Amino acid sequence: MTKPLHIGKYTVRFPLIQGGMGVRISAGNLAGHVAKCGGVGLVAAAGIGVNSEFYDGKNYFQADAEAFKEELRKAYEIAPDGIIGVNVMVALSDYEQLVKAAIDGGAKVIVCGAGLPMSLPELTAHAPDVAIIPIVSSLRAAQLIAKKWHKGYNRLPDAVVVEDPDTAGGHLGEKMENIGTGEYDQYATVRAVKEFFRDEYGADVPIIAAGGIWDRADLEHALAEGADGVQMASRFVCTEECDADDAFKQRYLDCKEEDIGLIMSPAGLPGRAILTNKDAIRQYDLDYDNACSLGCLKKCTYKETGERFCIVTSLDRAQRGDVATGLVFCGTNAWKADRITTVQAIFDELFGAQEAEAEADDMQEAA
């Protein structure tokens, strides 16, 4: 039987965080339903304002902040007492503004990756109840963050997500040449990070395994290998509640294992996606030949030189249903999706037997 997940001041019924999927793949509807089912639901910040009522084509950053708060509001309408949080990429130009908007919108958890969130404790100091969680792929990254946070702010992470670059979707925190070599051991990293916090700080920090988690067997394996919980993203795409267009979900249903591979994002990070249309993604932005009008990333080769493509608009096109020229991020197991299901059905599969056992114990105690 799995145990509840304790993150900061919050107790999560099931040890599962829904991974943040940017540009409205995981917005208020998906995050709200995951939280309603007993997990941690995350609204992803990246590009949240583009396809929103707040965006007029010129006010990208303002729209981002307002749309972020609006999606949190929607999530809390679905799960008023749920554990709802956000994922904010450190690489975003409006990273600090979005962290503030998340707090204003009532986020209970802030997860940060795509860079080391060294200043996150300072940005959240006025909201001490908000749990802060970095995403790392190495012990070294966890050590750097912990040292900075402890020395500068007398704060440690409320949890740490250890993401496997060999299996995770979207932007990855590893060099392209190091991915897929077979040298990375995710659960050795999970245990090493866990041990580091115990030895160095006497703290039992929950460690969350991310990347490649698809079914109950994956969940049980992660917990048996020392993780305190898991983060799942791709599995939730083919649900009725996912915020993406049906065509985006169909892309998962249609893809084969060999269709999934790596691209180099203009953010300077490798990314895992369905690659059957990669030439069309690039050609779309070449045809339009427009200078970057958003400035969404602190560093971006498209913004600086016109190289590659615009990451936000390509992801936005796909989210709206234009999968012919849009970019569809995914994890290595996306090809396993074979039907549209519901968030509740996934939780039933992962934890259903546990629920039945708990109900039986309650009935026995009552008798």
C-alpha positions as CSV (number, residue, x, y, z in Angstrom):
1,M,0.0,0.0,0.0
2,T,1.4,3.4,-1.0
3,K,1.8,6.1,1.6
4,P,0.6,9.7,1.4
5,L,3.1,12.2,0.1
6,H,4.1,15.0,2.6
7,I,5.3,18.1,0.8
8,G,6.0,21.0,3.1
9,K,2.8,21.7,5.0
10,Y,0.6,19.6,2.7
11,T,-0.4,16.0,2.8
12,V,-1.1,14.5,-0.7
13,R,-3.4,11.5,-0.6
14,F,-1.5,9.7,-3.3
15,P,2.2,10.0,-4.0
16,L,1.7,11.5,-7.5
17,I,2.5,14.8,-9.1
18,Q,1.1,15.6,-12.5
19,G,4.0,17.0,-14.5
20,G,3.8,20.4,-15.9
21,M,3.2,20.5,-19.7
22,G,3.6,24.0,-21.2
23,V,1.5,26.1,-23.5
24,R,-1.8,24.9,-22.1
25,I,-1.4,21.1,-22.3
26,S,-1.7,21.1,-18.5
27,A,-3.8,24.1,-17.6
28,G,-6.7,24.5,-15.1
29,N,-8.9,21.6,-16.2
30,L,-6.3,18.9,-16.0
31,A,-4.6,20.2,-12.9
32,G,-8.0,20.5,-11.1
33,H,-9.0,17.0,-11.9
34,V,-5.7,15.5,-10.8
35,A,-6.0,17.4,-7.5
36,K,-9.6,16.3,-7.2
37,C,-8.5,12.6,-7.5
38,G,-5.9,13.0,-4.8
39,G,-2.7,13.9,-6.5
40,V,-0.8,17.2,-7.0
41,G,-2.2,19.0,-10.1
42,L,0.2,21.5,-11.8
43,V,-0.7,24.3,-14.2
44,A,2.3,24.9,-16.5
45,A,3.4,28.6,-16.9
46,A,5.2,28.5,-20.2
47,G,3.1,30.2,-22.9
48,I,0.0,30.1,-20.8
49,G,-1.2,33.5,-22.0
50,V,-0.9,33.0,-25.8
51,N,-4.2,31.2,-26.3
52,S,-6.2,33.2,-23.7
53,E,-8.7,35.9,-23.5
54,F,-6.1,38.2,-22.1
55,Y,-3.7,38.2,-25.1
56,D,-4.2,40.9,-27.7
57,G,-1.1,40.1,-29.8
58,K,1.1,42.7,-28.0
59,N,0.8,42.2,-24.3
60,Y,2.5,38.7,-24.0
61,F,3.9,39.1,-20.4
62,Q,0.8,40.7,-19.0
63,A,-1.4,38.1,-20.6
64,D,0.9,35.3,-19.2
65,A,0.4,36.5,-15.6
66,E,-3.3,37.0,-15.9
67,A,-4.0,33.8,-17.7
68,F,-1.9,31.9,-15.1
69,K,-4.0,33.2,-12.3
70,E,-7.2,32.4,-14.2
71,E,-6.2,28.8,-14.8
72,L,-5.4,28.4,-11.1
73,R,-8.9,29.8,-10.4
74,K,-10.4,27.2,-12.8
75,A,-8.5,24.4,-11.1
76,Y,-9.7,25.4,-7.6
77,E,-13.3,25.5,-8.9
78,I,-12.9,21.8,-9.7
79,A,-10.9,20.9,-6.5
80,P,-11.5,23.6,-3.9
81,D,-9.5,21.7,-1.3
82,G,-7.0,20.1,-3.6
83,I,-3.2,20.4,-3.7
84,I,-2.8,22.6,-6.8
85,G,0.5,24.1,-7.9
86,V,2.4,25.3,-10.9
87,N,5.4,24.5,-13.0
88,V,7.5,27.5,-13.9
89,M,10.6,27.2,-16.1
90,V,13.6,29.1,-14.9
91,A,14.5,29.8,-18.5
92,L,11.4,32.0,-19.0
93,S,12.0,35.8,-19.4
94,D,9.0,36.4,-17.0
95,Y,10.1,33.7,-14.5
96,E,10.0,36.1,-11.5
97,Q,6.7,37.6,-12.6
98,L,5.1,34.2,-13.0
99,V,6.2,33.0,-9.6
100,K,4.6,36.1,-8.1
101,A,1.4,35.5,-10.1
102,A,1.4,31.8,-9.0
103,I,1.4,32.9,-5.4
104,D,-1.2,35.6,-6.0
105,G,-3.4,32.9,-7.6
106,G,-3.2,30.6,-4.6
107,A,-0.7,28.0,-5.8
108,K,0.3,25.7,-2.9
109,V,3.3,24.2,-4.7
110,I,5.8,25.7,-7.1
111,V,8.0,23.3,-9.2
112,C,10.9,24.8,-11.2
113,G,13.1,23.2,-13.9
114,A,14.8,24.2,-17.1
115,G,17.5,25.9,-15.1
116,L,18.5,26.0,-11.4
117,P,16.0,28.1,-9.4
118,M,18.6,29.7,-7.1
119,S,16.5,32.7,-6.1
120,L,13.2,30.8,-5.6
121,P,13.3,31.0,-1.7
122,E,13.7,34.8,-2.0
123,L,10.8,35.1,-4.5
124,T,8.5,33.1,-2.2
125,A,9.7,34.5,1.2
126,H,6.4,36.4,1.7
127,A,4.5,33.1,1.2
128,P,6.2,30.6,3.5
129,D,3.3,28.1,3.2
130,V,4.0,27.6,-0.5
131,A,6.1,24.5,-1.1
132,I,9.0,24.9,-3.4
133,I,10.4,22.1,-5.5
134,P,13.4,22.1,-7.9
135,I,13.8,19.6,-10.8
136,V,17.2,18.1,-11.2
137,S,18.8,15.3,-13.1
138,S,22.0,15.0,-11.0
139,L,23.2,14.9,-7.4
140,R,25.5,17.9,-8.2
141,A,22.5,20.1,-9.2
142,A,20.7,19.2,-6.0
143,Q,23.8,20.0,-4.0
144,L,24.3,23.4,-5.6
145,I,20.6,24.3,-5.0
146,A,20.7,23.1,-1.4
147,K,23.9,25.0,-0.6
148,K,22.5,28.2,-2.0
149,W,19.1,27.9,-0.4
150,H,20.4,26.9,3.0
151,K,23.2,29.4,3.2
152,G,21.3,32.3,1.6
153,Y,17.8,31.8,2.9
154,N,17.9,29.1,5.6
155,R,15.6,27.0,3.5
156,L,15.7,23.6,1.9
157,P,13.5,22.2,-0.8
158,D,10.2,20.8,0.3
159,A,10.8,18.0,-2.2
160,V,13.1,17.4,-5.2
161,V,12.0,16.0,-8.5
162,V,14.7,13.8,-10.1
163,E,14.0,13.7,-13.8
164,D,15.4,11.0,-16.1
165,P,16.6,12.6,-19.3
166,D,16.5,9.2,-21.1
167,T,12.8,8.9,-20.8
168,A,11.2,12.3,-19.8
169,G,9.3,14.5,-22.3
170,G,9.7,18.1,-23.2
171,H,12.8,20.1,-22.2
172,L,15.5,18.0,-20.6
173,G,18.2,19.0,-18.2
174,E,21.1,17.2,-19.9
175,K,23.4,17.7,-22.8
176,M,22.2,16.1,-26.0
177,E,25.3,13.8,-26.3
178,N,24.7,12.4,-22.8
179,I,21.1,11.3,-23.4
180,G,20.5,7.7,-24.3
181,T,24.0,6.4,-23.7
182,G,22.8,4.0,-21.0
183,E,25.1,5.5,-18.4
184,Y,22.4,7.4,-16.5
185,D,20.9,5.6,-13.5
186,Q,17.8,7.4,-12.3
187,Y,17.3,5.5,-9.1
188,A,20.9,5.7,-8.1
189,T,20.5,9.4,-8.4
190,V,17.2,9.3,-6.4
191,R,18.9,7.5,-3.6
192,A,22.0,9.7,-3.7
193,V,19.9,12.9,-3.4
194,K,17.9,11.4,-0.6
195,E,21.0,10.4,1.3
196,F,22.7,13.8,0.7
197,F,19.9,15.7,2.4
198,R,19.9,13.2,5.3
199,D,23.7,13.3,5.8
200,E,24.3,17.0,5.1
201,Y,21.2,18.5,6.7
202,G,19.5,15.8,8.8
203,A,16.5,16.3,6.6
204,D,14.1,13.8,5.1
205,V,13.3,15.5,1.9
206,P,10.8,13.7,-0.4
207,I,12.4,12.7,-3.7
208,I,10.1,12.4,-6.7
209,A,11.0,10.2,-9.7
210,A,10.0,11.7,-13.0
211,G,10.4,10.3,-16.5
212,G,9.1,7.0,-17.9
213,I,6.3,6.5,-15.3
214,W,3.3,5.1,-17.2
215,D,1.5,2.4,-15.2
216,R,1.2,0.8,-11.8
217,A,4.3,-1.4,-12.4
218,D,6.4,1.7,-13.0
219,L,4.9,3.4,-9.9
220,E,5.7,0.4,-7.7
221,H,9.2,0.1,-9.2
222,A,9.9,3.7,-8.4
223,L,8.8,3.4,-4.8
224,A,10.7,0.1,-4.3
225,E,13.8,1.8,-5.7
226,G,13.7,4.6,-3.0
227,A,11.5,7.3,-4.5
228,D,8.8,8.8,-2.2
229,G,6.5,9.5,-5.1
230,V,6.3,9.9,-8.9
231,Q,5.7,12.6,-11.4
232,M,3.6,11.7,-14.5
233,A,2.9,13.9,-17.5
234,S,2.5,12.1,-20.8
235,R,0.1,9.5,-19.3
236,F,-2.4,12.3,-18.7
237,V,-2.5,13.7,-22.2
238,C,-5.0,11.2,-23.6
239,T,-7.6,12.0,-21.0
240,E,-10.9,13.8,-21.5
241,E,-9.7,16.4,-19.0
242,C,-6.4,17.3,-20.7
243,D,-6.5,20.9,-21.9
244,A,-5.1,20.1,-25.4
245,D,-7.1,19.9,-28.6
246,D,-8.4,16.5,-29.6
247,A,-5.9,16.5,-32.6
248,F,-3.0,16.8,-30.2
249,K,-4.3,13.8,-28.2
250,Q,-4.8,11.8,-31.5
251,R,-1.1,12.5,-32.3
252,Y,-0.2,10.4,-29.2
253,L,-2.7,7.7,-30.2
254,D,-1.3,7.5,-33.7
255,C,2.5,7.6,-32.9
256,K,4.8,4.7,-32.9
257,E,7.7,4.1,-30.6
258,E,10.2,5.0,-33.4
259,D,8.4,8.3,-34.0
260,I,9.6,9.7,-30.7
261,G,13.0,11.4,-30.5
262,L,15.1,14.4,-29.6
263,I,15.3,17.9,-31.0
264,M,17.4,20.8,-30.0
265,S,15.1,23.5,-28.7
266,P,15.9,27.2,-29.3
267,A,16.1,27.4,-25.5
268,G,19.4,25.6,-25.8
269,L,18.1,22.4,-24.2
270,P,17.3,19.1,-25.8
271,G,13.7,18.2,-26.0
272,R,11.8,15.0,-26.6
273,A,8.9,15.0,-29.0
274,I,7.0,13.2,-31.7
275,L,9.2,14.0,-34.7
276,T,7.3,12.9,-37.8
277,N,6.8,16.6,-38.8
278,K,10.0,18.2,-37.6
279,D,10.8,19.7,-41.0
280,A,7.3,21.3,-41.2
281,I,7.8,22.9,-37.8
282,R,11.0,24.7,-39.0
283,Q,9.6,25.6,-42.4
284,Y,6.6,27.2,-40.9
285,D,8.7,29.8,-39.1
286,L,11.0,30.3,-42.0
287,D,8.0,31.0,-44.3
288,Y,6.7,33.7,-41.9
289,D,10.2,35.1,-41.6
290,N,9.2,37.3,-38.7
291,A,11.5,38.5,-35.9
292,C,10.7,37.3,-32.4
293,S,7.7,39.2,-31.2
294,L,7.3,37.5,-27.8
295,G,10.8,37.3,-26.1
296,C,9.5,34.5,-23.9
297,L,12.9,33.0,-23.2
298,K,15.9,34.6,-21.5
299,K,18.1,32.9,-24.1
300,C,16.8,31.8,-27.5
301,T,18.5,31.1,-30.7
302,Y,15.4,32.0,-32.7
303,K,15.2,35.3,-31.0
304,E,18.9,36.0,-31.4
305,T,19.7,34.7,-34.8
306,G,16.5,33.3,-36.4
307,E,17.9,29.8,-36.0
308,R,15.6,26.8,-35.5
309,F,12.0,27.9,-34.8
310,C,9.8,29.7,-32.3
311,I,9.3,27.3,-29.4
312,V,6.1,28.9,-27.9
313,T,4.2,29.4,-31.2
314,S,5.1,25.9,-32.4
315,L,3.8,24.4,-29.2
316,D,0.8,26.7,-29.3
317,R,-0.1,25.6,-32.8
318,A,-0.1,22.0,-31.7
319,Q,-2.1,22.6,-28.6
320,R,-4.8,24.3,-30.7
321,G,-4.9,21.2,-33.0
322,D,-2.4,22.1,-35.8
323,V,-0.2,19.1,-35.4
324,A,1.0,19.3,-39.0
325,T,3.2,22.4,-38.2
326,G,3.1,22.4,-34.5
327,L,5.5,20.7,-32.0
328,V,4.1,17.8,-29.9
329,F,6.3,17.2,-26.8
330,C,6.1,13.8,-25.2
331,G,7.9,11.2,-23.1
332,T,9.3,7.9,-24.4
333,N,6.2,6.0,-23.4
334,A,3.7,8.2,-25.3
335,W,3.3,5.4,-28.0
336,K,1.6,3.3,-25.3
337,A,-1.5,5.5,-25.3
338,D,-4.2,3.5,-27.0
339,R,-7.5,5.2,-26.0
340,I,-8.9,8.4,-24.5
341,T,-9.6,7.8,-20.8
342,T,-10.2,9.9,-17.7
343,V,-8.0,11.1,-14.9
344,Q,-10.1,9.1,-12.4
345,A,-9.6,6.0,-14.4
346,I,-5.8,6.4,-14.3
347,F,-5.9,6.9,-10.5
348,D,-8.1,3.8,-10.2
349,E,-5.6,1.8,-12.2
350,L,-2.7,3.1,-10.1
351,F,-4.3,3.1,-6.7
352,G,-7.6,1.3,-7.0
353,A,-6.6,-1.8,-5.1
354,Q,-5.3,0.4,-2.3
355,E,-8.6,2.2,-2.1
356,A,-10.5,-1.1,-1.9
357,E,-8.2,-2.3,0.9
358,A,-8.6,1.0,2.8
359,E,-12.4,0.7,2.5
360,A,-12.4,-2.9,3.7
361,D,-10.2,-1.9,6.7
362,D,-12.6,0.9,7.6
363,M,-15.6,-1.4,7.4
364,Q,-13.8,-4.0,9.6
365,E,-13.0,-1.4,12.2
366,A,-16.5,-0.1,12.2
367,A,-17.9,-3.6,12.8
